[in-house]
């Protein structure tokens, strides 16, 4: 579960606007990209604040899981 969230956050954070990768898309496509990215990050942020997620995170922290540091680092980037 923690791996899935980490991958999901990484995917959203690593997505680049078309203008950054040399595409000559117009302004509307650029606006659409940023709206979509904002919605994705907002959705992930809300998911990460749910009690079940916080409970799993607390358990993994208790057992010093190696998945926690990268997950927390990425989660802070979207907060």
Biopython code that builds the backbone (N, CA, C, O; Angstrom):
import numpy as np
from Bio.PDB.StructureBuilder import StructureBuilder

atoms = [
    (1, "UNK", "N", (0.831, -1.184, 0.000)),
    (1, "UNK", "CA", (0.000, 0.000, 0.000)),
    (1, "UNK", "C", (0.880, 1.254, 0.000)),
    (1, "UNK", "O", (0.660, 2.172, -0.789)),
    (2, "UNK", "N", (1.868, 1.284, 0.883)),
    (2, "UNK", "CA", (2.754, 2.448, 0.966)),
    (2, "UNK", "C", (3.544, 2.613, -0.334)),
    (2, "UNK", "O", (3.787, 3.733, -0.783)),
    (3, "UNK", "N", (3.936, 1.500, -0.926)),
    (3, "UNK", "CA", (4.669, 1.551, -2.197)),
    (3, "UNK", "C", (3.779, 2.148, -3.280)),
    (3, "UNK", "O", (4.238, 2.958, -4.085)),
    (4, "UNK", "N", (2.515, 1.754, -3.305)),
    (4, "UNK", "CA", (1.575, 2.276, -4.306)),
    (4, "UNK", "C", (1.440, 3.791, -4.167)),
    (4, "UNK", "O", (1.489, 4.510, -5.165)),
    (5, "UNK", "N", (1.274, 4.274, -2.953)),
    (5, "UNK", "CA", (1.132, 5.721, -2.751)),
    (5, "UNK", "C", (2.406, 6.452, -3.147)),
    (5, "UNK", "O", (2.357, 7.521, -3.757)),
    (6, "UNK", "N", (3.540, 5.871, -2.796)),
    (6, "UNK", "CA", (4.815, 6.496, -3.156)),
    (6, "UNK", "C", (4.943, 6.604, -4.667)),
    (6, "UNK", "O", (5.343, 7.645, -5.188)),
    (7, "UNK", "N", (4.604, 5.535, -5.368)),
    (7, "UNK", "CA", (4.664, 5.553, -6.838)),
    (7, "UNK", "C", (3.679, 6.557, -7.421)),
    (7, "UNK", "O", (3.991, 7.265, -8.378)),
    (8, "UNK", "N", (2.500, 6.611, -6.842)),
    (8, "UNK", "CA", (1.469, 7.531, -7.319)),
    (8, "UNK", "C", (1.931, 8.983, -7.166)),
    (8, "UNK", "O", (1.770, 9.789, -8.083)),
    (9, "UNK", "N", (2.493, 9.307, -6.028)),
    (9, "UNK", "CA", (2.981, 10.671, -5.799)),
    (9, "UNK", "C", (4.124, 10.988, -6.758)),
    (9, "UNK", "O", (4.158, 12.065, -7.352)),
    (10, "UNK", "N", (5.062, 10.048, -6.910)),
    (10, "UNK", "CA", (6.192, 10.262, -7.821)),
    (10, "UNK", "C", (5.711, 10.512, -9.244)),
    (10, "UNK", "O", (6.229, 11.390, -9.934)),
    (11, "UNK", "N", (4.723, 9.743, -9.679)),
    (11, "UNK", "CA", (4.213, 9.892, -11.047)),
    (11, "UNK", "C", (3.626, 11.281, -11.267)),
    (11, "UNK", "O", (3.878, 11.911, -12.294)),
    (12, "UNK", "N", (2.855, 11.748, -10.315)),
    (12, "UNK", "CA", (2.244, 13.075, -10.455)),
    (12, "UNK", "C", (3.307, 14.166, -10.405)),
    (12, "UNK", "O", (3.272, 15.108, -11.196)),
    (13, "UNK", "N", (4.248, 14.038, -9.477)),
    (13, "UNK", "CA", (5.284, 15.062, -9.340)),
    (13, "UNK", "C", (6.246, 15.089, -10.522)),
    (13, "UNK", "O", (6.813, 16.135, -10.840)),
    (14, "UNK", "N", (6.431, 13.947, -11.171)),
    (14, "UNK", "CA", (7.388, 13.909, -12.280)),
    (14, "UNK", "C", (6.765, 14.271, -13.623)),
    (14, "UNK", "O", (7.484, 14.467, -14.602)),
    (15, "UNK", "N", (5.452, 14.362, -13.681)),
    (15, "UNK", "CA", (4.790, 14.747, -14.932)),
    (15, "UNK", "C", (5.236, 16.149, -15.315)),
    (15, "UNK", "O", (5.295, 17.048, -14.476)),
    (16, "UNK", "N", (5.545, 16.321, -16.579)),
    (16, "UNK", "CA", (6.029, 17.613, -17.060)),
    (16, "UNK", "C", (5.055, 18.199, -18.066)),
    (16, "UNK", "O", (4.429, 17.471, -18.836)),
    (17, "UNK", "N", (4.932, 19.512, -18.054)),
    (17, "UNK", "CA", (4.089, 20.147, -19.073)),
    (17, "UNK", "C", (4.702, 19.931, -20.451)),
    (17, "UNK", "O", (5.917, 19.791, -20.590)),
    (18, "UNK", "N", (3.858, 19.908, -21.448)),
    (18, "UNK", "CA", (4.311, 19.664, -22.812)),
    (18, "UNK", "C", (5.370, 20.667, -23.253)),
    (18, "UNK", "O", (6.270, 20.318, -24.017)),
    (19, "UNK", "N", (5.275, 21.887, -22.790)),
    (19, "UNK", "CA", (6.249, 22.904, -23.196)),
    (19, "UNK", "C", (7.649, 22.569, -22.692)),
    (19, "UNK", "O", (8.640, 22.959, -23.310)),
    (20, "UNK", "N", (7.737, 21.848, -21.572)),
    (20, "UNK", "CA", (9.044, 21.477, -21.024)),
    (20, "UNK", "C", (9.711, 20.347, -21.797)),
    (20, "UNK", "O", (10.930, 20.185, -21.735)),
    (21, "UNK", "N", (8.923, 19.572, -22.519)),
    (21, "UNK", "CA", (9.502, 18.456, -23.264)),
    (21, "UNK", "C", (9.544, 18.740, -24.756)),
    (21, "UNK", "O", (9.702, 17.823, -25.562)),
    (22, "UNK", "N", (9.406, 19.983, -25.120)),
    (22, "UNK", "CA", (9.578, 20.383, -26.509)),
    (22, "UNK", "C", (8.325, 20.354, -27.353)),
    (22, "UNK", "O", (8.385, 20.633, -28.551)),
    (23, "UNK", "N", (7.201, 20.027, -26.765)),
    (23, "UNK", "CA", (5.952, 20.019, -27.519)),
    (23, "UNK", "C", (5.512, 21.462, -27.743)),
    (23, "UNK", "O", (5.724, 22.321, -26.887)),
    (24, "UNK", "N", (4.921, 21.715, -28.856)),
    (24, "UNK", "CA", (4.482, 23.077, -29.171)),
    (24, "UNK", "C", (2.984, 23.246, -28.938)),
    (24, "UNK", "O", (2.303, 23.950, -29.683)),
    (25, "UNK", "N", (2.491, 22.602, -27.911)),
    (25, "UNK", "CA", (1.076, 22.722, -27.574)),
    (25, "UNK", "C", (0.747, 24.163, -27.226)),
    (25, "UNK", "O", (1.616, 24.951, -26.853)),
    (26, "UNK", "N", (-0.497, 24.474, -27.355)),
    (26, "UNK", "CA", (-0.935, 25.834, -27.087)),
    (26, "UNK", "C", (-1.164, 26.113, -25.618)),
    (26, "UNK", "O", (-0.993, 25.251, -24.756)),
    (27, "UNK", "N", (-1.550, 27.325, -25.371)),
    (27, "UNK", "CA", (-1.776, 27.797, -24.008)),
    (27, "UNK", "C", (-2.898, 27.016, -23.316)),
    (27, "UNK", "O", (-2.807, 26.731, -22.122)),
    (28, "UNK", "N", (-3.944, 26.673, -24.052)),
    (28, "UNK", "CA", (-5.058, 25.938, -23.442)),
    (28, "UNK", "C", (-4.627, 24.557, -22.960)),
    (28, "UNK", "O", (-5.079, 24.092, -21.914)),
    (29, "UNK", "N", (-3.754, 23.903, -23.720)),
    (29, "UNK", "CA", (-3.245, 22.599, -23.306)),
    (29, "UNK", "C", (-2.390, 22.728, -22.047)),
    (29, "UNK", "O", (-2.430, 21.874, -21.162)),
    (30, "UNK", "N", (-1.621, 23.804, -21.985)),
    (30, "UNK", "CA", (-0.775, 24.057, -20.814)),
    (30, "UNK", "C", (-1.649, 24.292, -19.579)),
    (30, "UNK", "O", (-1.367, 23.757, -18.507)),
    (31, "UNK", "N", (-2.690, 25.079, -19.727)),
    (31, "UNK", "CA", (-3.616, 25.337, -18.619)),
    (31, "UNK", "C", (-4.296, 24.041, -18.197)),
    (31, "UNK", "O", (-4.449, 23.773, -17.005)),
    (32, "UNK", "N", (-4.699, 23.249, -19.165)),
    (32, "UNK", "CA", (-5.334, 21.966, -18.879)),
    (32, "UNK", "C", (-4.396, 21.047, -18.095)),
    (32, "UNK", "O", (-4.819, 20.379, -17.152)),
    (33, "UNK", "N", (-3.125, 21.018, -18.489)),
    (33, "UNK", "CA", (-2.138, 20.203, -17.783)),
    (33, "UNK", "C", (-2.062, 20.612, -16.316)),
    (33, "UNK", "O", (-2.118, 19.760, -15.429)),
    (34, "UNK", "N", (-1.935, 21.914, -16.059)),
    (34, "UNK", "CA", (-1.764, 22.380, -14.687)),
    (34, "UNK", "C", (-3.030, 22.190, -13.858)),
    (34, "UNK", "O", (-2.943, 21.919, -12.661)),
    (35, "UNK", "N", (-4.200, 22.327, -14.469)),
    (35, "UNK", "CA", (-5.451, 22.056, -13.748)),
    (35, "UNK", "C", (-5.522, 20.587, -13.357)),
    (35, "UNK", "O", (-5.900, 20.250, -12.235)),
    (36, "UNK", "N", (-5.156, 19.724, -14.288)),
    (36, "UNK", "CA", (-5.170, 18.289, -14.031)),
    (36, "UNK", "C", (-4.172, 17.927, -12.935)),
    (36, "UNK", "O", (-4.481, 17.140, -12.039)),
    (37, "UNK", "N", (-2.986, 18.500, -13.012)),
    (37, "UNK", "CA", (-1.963, 18.221, -11.999)),
    (37, "UNK", "C", (-2.426, 18.701, -10.628)),
    (37, "UNK", "O", (-2.231, 18.005, -9.631)),
    (38, "UNK", "N", (-3.024, 19.856, -10.568)),
    (38, "UNK", "CA", (-3.538, 20.390, -9.307)),
    (38, "UNK", "C", (-4.607, 19.460, -8.728)),
    (38, "UNK", "O", (-4.603, 19.170, -7.532)),
    (39, "UNK", "N", (-5.511, 19.001, -9.575)),
    (39, "UNK", "CA", (-6.570, 18.093, -9.127)),
    (39, "UNK", "C", (-5.981, 16.775, -8.624)),
    (39, "UNK", "O", (-6.422, 16.243, -7.606)),
    (40, "UNK", "N", (-4.986, 16.251, -9.339)),
    (40, "UNK", "CA", (-4.344, 15.004, -8.921)),
    (40, "UNK", "C", (-3.669, 15.160, -7.559)),
    (40, "UNK", "O", (-3.831, 14.315, -6.679)),
    (41, "UNK", "N", (-2.919, 16.237, -7.393)),
    (41, "UNK", "CA", (-2.221, 16.467, -6.129)),
    (41, "UNK", "C", (-3.202, 16.689, -4.981)),
    (41, "UNK", "O", (-2.972, 16.225, -3.864)),
    (42, "UNK", "N", (-4.286, 17.394, -5.255)),
    (42, "UNK", "CA", (-5.307, 17.622, -4.235)),
    (42, "UNK", "C", (-5.946, 16.299, -3.813)),
    (42, "UNK", "O", (-6.170, 16.058, -2.627)),
    (43, "UNK", "N", (-6.234, 15.454, -4.789)),
    (43, "UNK", "CA", (-6.832, 14.155, -4.504)),
    (43, "UNK", "C", (-5.898, 13.281, -3.668)),
    (43, "UNK", "O", (-6.325, 12.654, -2.699)),
    (44, "UNK", "N", (-4.632, 13.246, -4.047)),
    (44, "UNK", "CA", (-3.660, 12.459, -3.290)),
    (44, "UNK", "C", (-3.527, 13.012, -1.875)),
    (44, "UNK", "O", (-3.486, 12.249, -0.910)),
    (45, "UNK", "N", (-3.461, 14.315, -1.751)),
    (45, "UNK", "CA", (-3.332, 14.945, -0.437)),
    (45, "UNK", "C", (-4.505, 14.568, 0.465)),
    (45, "UNK", "O", (-4.311, 14.253, 1.639)),
    (46, "UNK", "N", (-5.704, 14.599, -0.073)),
    (46, "UNK", "CA", (-6.890, 14.230, 0.710)),
    (46, "UNK", "C", (-6.849, 12.761, 1.113)),
    (46, "UNK", "O", (-7.218, 12.413, 2.234)),
    (47, "UNK", "N", (-6.399, 11.896, 0.202)),
    (47, "UNK", "CA", (-6.292, 10.471, 0.518)),
    (47, "UNK", "C", (-5.305, 10.240, 1.662)),
    (47, "UNK", "O", (-5.552, 9.430, 2.555)),
    (48, "UNK", "N", (-4.194, 10.958, 1.623)),
    (48, "UNK", "CA", (-3.150, 10.765, 2.628)),
    (48, "UNK", "C", (-3.571, 11.249, 4.010)),
    (48, "UNK", "O", (-2.962, 10.865, 5.009)),
    (49, "UNK", "N", (-4.592, 12.076, 4.081)),
    (49, "UNK", "CA", (-5.069, 12.590, 5.364)),
    (49, "UNK", "C", (-6.155, 11.709, 5.980)),
    (49, "UNK", "O", (-6.601, 11.968, 7.098)),
    (50, "UNK", "N", (-6.580, 10.676, 5.264)),
    (50, "UNK", "CA", (-7.626, 9.797, 5.784)),
    (50, "UNK", "C", (-7.093, 8.993, 6.971)),
    (50, "UNK", "O", (-5.915, 8.637, 7.007)),
    (51, "UNK", "N", (-7.966, 8.711, 7.937)),
    (51, "UNK", "CA", (-7.538, 7.986, 9.138)),
    (51, "UNK", "C", (-6.861, 6.641, 8.844)),
    (51, "UNK", "O", (-5.889, 6.281, 9.509)),
    (52, "UNK", "N", (-7.356, 5.914, 7.873)),
    (52, "UNK", "CA", (-6.763, 4.614, 7.552)),
    (52, "UNK", "C", (-5.324, 4.735, 7.088)),
    (52, "UNK", "O", (-4.470, 3.927, 7.455)),
    (53, "UNK", "N", (-5.067, 5.741, 6.287)),
    (53, "UNK", "CA", (-3.711, 5.969, 5.788)),
    (53, "UNK", "C", (-2.799, 6.385, 6.940)),
    (53, "UNK", "O", (-1.673, 5.901, 7.059)),
    (54, "UNK", "N", (-3.288, 7.268, 7.768)),
    (54, "UNK", "CA", (-2.497, 7.716, 8.923)),
    (54, "UNK", "C", (-2.199, 6.549, 9.862)),
    (54, "UNK", "O", (-1.116, 6.474, 10.444)),
    (55, "UNK", "N", (-3.161, 5.643, 10.006)),
    (55, "UNK", "CA", (-2.972, 4.468, 10.862)),
    (55, "UNK", "C", (-1.878, 3.562, 10.296)),
    (55, "UNK", "O", (-1.000, 3.106, 11.029)),
    (56, "UNK", "N", (-1.937, 3.306, 8.992)),
    (56, "UNK", "CA", (-0.916, 2.472, 8.344)),
    (56, "UNK", "C", (0.455, 3.126, 8.479)),
    (56, "UNK", "O", (1.444, 2.457, 8.777)),
    (57, "UNK", "N", (0.504, 4.423, 8.259)),
    (57, "UNK", "CA", (1.771, 5.153, 8.384)),
    (57, "UNK", "C", (2.319, 5.044, 9.810)),
    (57, "UNK", "O", (3.517, 4.835, 9.998)),
    (58, "UNK", "N", (1.455, 5.181, 10.803)),
    (58, "UNK", "CA", (1.887, 5.093, 12.203)),
    (58, "UNK", "C", (2.440, 3.705, 12.523)),
    (58, "UNK", "O", (3.455, 3.578, 13.209)),
    (59, "UNK", "N", (1.777, 2.680, 12.029)),
    (59, "UNK", "CA", (2.247, 1.309, 12.265)),
    (59, "UNK", "C", (3.615, 1.099, 11.623)),
    (59, "UNK", "O", (4.524, 0.547, 12.243)),
    (60, "UNK", "N", (3.751, 1.544, 10.383)),
    (60, "UNK", "CA", (5.027, 1.370, 9.691)),
    (60, "UNK", "C", (6.141, 2.180, 10.356)),
    (60, "UNK", "O", (7.294, 1.749, 10.374)),
    (61, "UNK", "N", (5.805, 3.341, 10.897)),
    (61, "UNK", "CA", (6.806, 4.125, 11.625)),
    (61, "UNK", "C", (7.210, 3.413, 12.913)),
    (61, "UNK", "O", (8.378, 3.428, 13.303)),
    (62, "UNK", "N", (6.243, 2.798, 13.561)),
    (62, "UNK", "CA", (6.515, 2.064, 14.792)),
    (62, "UNK", "C", (7.517, 0.937, 14.553)),
    (62, "UNK", "O", (8.381, 0.667, 15.388)),
    (63, "UNK", "N", (7.387, 0.289, 13.408)),
    (63, "UNK", "CA", (8.283, -0.813, 13.064)),
    (63, "UNK", "C", (9.454, -0.362, 12.198)),
    (63, "UNK", "O", (10.135, -1.185, 11.588)),
    (64, "UNK", "N", (9.682, 0.933, 12.147)),
    (64, "UNK", "CA", (10.776, 1.554, 11.382)),
    (64, "UNK", "C", (10.922, 0.966, 9.977)),
    (64, "UNK", "O", (12.002, 0.546, 9.562)),
    (65, "UNK", "N", (9.815, 0.953, 9.278)),
    (65, "UNK", "CA", (9.802, 0.470, 7.899)),
    (65, "UNK", "C", (10.685, 1.351, 7.021)),
    (65, "UNK", "O", (10.719, 2.571, 7.182)),
    (66, "UNK", "N", (11.383, 0.728, 6.109)),
    (66, "UNK", "CA", (12.237, 1.480, 5.183)),
    (66, "UNK", "C", (11.416, 2.242, 4.152)),
    (66, "UNK", "O", (11.957, 3.083, 3.435)),
    (67, "UNK", "N", (10.132, 1.964, 4.067)),
    (67, "UNK", "CA", (9.266, 2.660, 3.113)),
    (67, "UNK", "C", (8.833, 4.036, 3.624)),
    (67, "UNK", "O", (8.425, 4.890, 2.838)),
    (68, "UNK", "N", (8.922, 4.245, 4.918)),
    (68, "UNK", "CA", (8.421, 5.485, 5.511)),
    (68, "UNK", "C", (9.207, 6.729, 5.100)),
    (68, "UNK", "O", (8.581, 7.708, 4.694)),
    (69, "UNK", "N", (10.541, 6.753, 5.181)),
    (69, "UNK", "CA", (11.251, 7.995, 4.825)),
    (69, "UNK", "C", (10.954, 8.515, 3.415)),
    (69, "UNK", "O", (10.659, 9.700, 3.263)),
    (70, "UNK", "N", (11.022, 7.661, 2.365)),
    (70, "UNK", "CA", (10.712, 8.207, 1.034)),
    (70, "UNK", "C", (9.252, 8.648, 0.916)),
    (70, "UNK", "O", (8.946, 9.646, 0.263)),
    (71, "UNK", "N", (8.362, 7.899, 1.552)),
    (71, "UNK", "CA", (6.946, 8.252, 1.507)),
    (71, "UNK", "C", (6.708, 9.603, 2.174)),
    (71, "UNK", "O", (6.031, 10.462, 1.609)),
    (72, "UNK", "N", (7.256, 9.796, 3.361)),
    (72, "UNK", "CA", (7.064, 11.058, 4.088)),
    (72, "UNK", "C", (7.662, 12.232, 3.326)),
    (72, "UNK", "O", (7.081, 13.317, 3.293)),
    (73, "UNK", "N", (8.808, 12.019, 2.721)),
    (73, "UNK", "CA", (9.449, 13.083, 1.944)),
    (73, "UNK", "C", (8.551, 13.521, 0.787)),
    (73, "UNK", "O", (8.365, 14.716, 0.556)),
    (74, "UNK", "N", (7.999, 12.550, 0.064)),
    (74, "UNK", "CA", (7.117, 12.875, -1.058)),
    (74, "UNK", "C", (5.805, 13.485, -0.579)),
    (74, "UNK", "O", (5.296, 14.427, -1.186)),
    (75, "UNK", "N", (5.262, 12.949, 0.506)),
    (75, "UNK", "CA", (4.000, 13.467, 1.038)),
    (75, "UNK", "C", (4.143, 14.933, 1.443)),
    (75, "UNK", "O", (3.220, 15.725, 1.250)),
    (76, "UNK", "N", (5.290, 15.293, 2.000)),
    (76, "UNK", "CA", (5.522, 16.689, 2.383)),
    (76, "UNK", "C", (5.597, 17.599, 1.161)),
    (76, "UNK", "O", (5.224, 18.770, 1.230)),
    (77, "UNK", "N", (6.073, 17.065, 0.055)),
    (77, "UNK", "CA", (6.186, 17.872, -1.158)),
    (77, "UNK", "C", (4.830, 18.280, -1.714)),
    (77, "UNK", "O", (4.724, 19.294, -2.403)),
    (78, "UNK", "N", (3.798, 17.505, -1.425)),
    (78, "UNK", "CA", (2.480, 17.849, -1.975)),
    (78, "UNK", "C", (1.582, 18.539, -0.960)),
    (78, "UNK", "O", (0.471, 18.945, -1.303)),
    (79, "UNK", "N", (2.029, 18.680, 0.264)),
    (79, "UNK", "CA", (1.213, 19.336, 1.290)),
    (79, "UNK", "C", (1.293, 20.828, 1.172)),
    (79, "UNK", "O", (0.668, 21.544, 1.955)),
]
sb = StructureBuilder()
sb.init_structure("model")
sb.init_model(0)
sb.init_chain("A")
sb.init_seg("    ")
for serial, (resi, resn, name, xyz) in enumerate(atoms, 1):
    if name == "N":
        sb.init_residue(resn, " ", resi, " ")
    sb.init_atom(name, np.array(xyz, "f"), 0.0, 1.0, " ", f" {name:<3s}", serial, name[0])
structure = sb.get_structure()
